[in-house]
Amino acid sequence: MKKIIINGGKRLSGKIKIDGSKNAALALIPASLLTKDVVTLENVPDISDIHEMLDILNILNVSYEFIDNKLTIDSSRIINTPLIKKNIEKIRASYYFMGALLSLFQNVQIIAPGGCKIGNRPINYHLNGFRKMGINVNEMDNVFNMSYVILNNTTIKLPFPSVGATINLVLAAVKSDNIIIIDNISCEPEVNQVIDFLKSCGARIKKIGHNTLIIIGTAKLKGTTFKVMNDRIEAGTYCILAALLGDNLLIEGINKDHLNSLFTILDKVNADYFIKDNIAYFNKSNLNNPFEIETSPFPLFPTDLQQPICVLGSFLPGQSIIYENIYEDRIAHIKELNKMGADIKIFQNKIIINGRTPLFSNKLKAKDLRGGAALIIAALSAKGTSLIEGVNYIERGYPNIIQKLSNVGADIKMEDS
Ligand code: EPZ
């Protein structure tokens, strides 16, 4: 089993480069299939979730080449194979093959999606949206069978601006010869990437106002080359680390517009940084205020940074508060942080962090992706040598994290016993 060993307490300096967005790339891979042509995606992060998605392409007889973050996909010979192999339920984004294969073949058989254990994570918004479009949805033993003859022209109002449901419904609608309106869509940058990608393939998708999409089905979509945006959650994770330990630490590949909610918090806690072009420069910070955060859909504070920023709260005076409004069980990191000396309490979705509690090394266990990142930040900030298990979770979304941190002075290594 892989373990990460960290000898903490060191200041970090140098440059960390941000890779492509996991959550954009995971959606763009199934979206590429709609062209039944050759699509090249640039800036694709080399992480285990991407490789899980590529394994699914093999099942569908779709060829690909993935070298130096460039992914070329040829779906001209795609076959609508049932996606019921166990490994498919490892990741959440497998559900995008529902929309893609429904668009291509008007039917799909696929096992229910998995993903990090951070809450119940149902897919009812996806399924009810499919049904509204006229798609028959049946589920038996955790496998979905869906099919339709023709879609309805319809308007779907999402109960919540769900990232996954927005993307999945767009994928299902975009090749039909119908007009589908989706209201209360997610405005996350990753969703905009999928819409921009599909429009570059010839799709007719129009945004009306702030959160309504009109999709006028386009029978033929053509191949294209598309650059994946940088990962705003990877960037935010390293900026939180830089606020704690940076001393002339540069985070390159930042899109400030994607992280305004985080930078507002870093300003509040008196982090010493400035942003020029796409680089955030962090000097040694004298952190001196607590924060209060409500996790919410973009452009407000992202739930994916809730776990990393919990660590920052331990190093601030007074009481920092986080209301986790998106996932009811995104708290597995808190027990681990408290083992290190943190003083964090939870009341329903309210996380209370009593600050200025120095952290001490310990043996830790990551139980999900962003919680694992939080444990790395905590171990780097703590005195002594920590050991972190559950590395497989971290490898899902943080490319080359050991190398990136070693390059800026962290005493960190991976052991594979
Ligand atoms: C995407 O998950 C991301 N994952 C998540 O990132 C991210 O936290 C989330 O969006 C919110 O931004 C990927 O893109 C692969 P949602 P998704 O549908 O699409 C509930 C990470 O760490 N809901 O916006 O699953 C759901 O349970 C991961 O990179 C329903 O109730 O998120 C959650 O409480 C973690 N029914 C809320 O809505 C549904 O049908 C937001 O979910 C769908 C969602």
Boltz pocket constraint, residues with backbone or C-beta under 6 A from the ligand:
constraints:
  - pocket:
      binder: B
      contacts: [[A, 22], [A, 23], [A, 24], [A, 26], [A, 92], [A, 93], [A, 116], [A, 119], [A, 120], [A, 121], [A, 122], [A, 123], [A, 124], [A, 125], [A, 126], [A, 127], [A, 160], [A, 161], [A, 162], [A, 163], [A, 164], [A, 165], [A, 186], [A, 188], [A, 303], [A, 304], [A, 325], [A, 326], [A, 327], [A, 328], [A, 369], [A, 370], [A, 397]]
      max_distance: 6.0
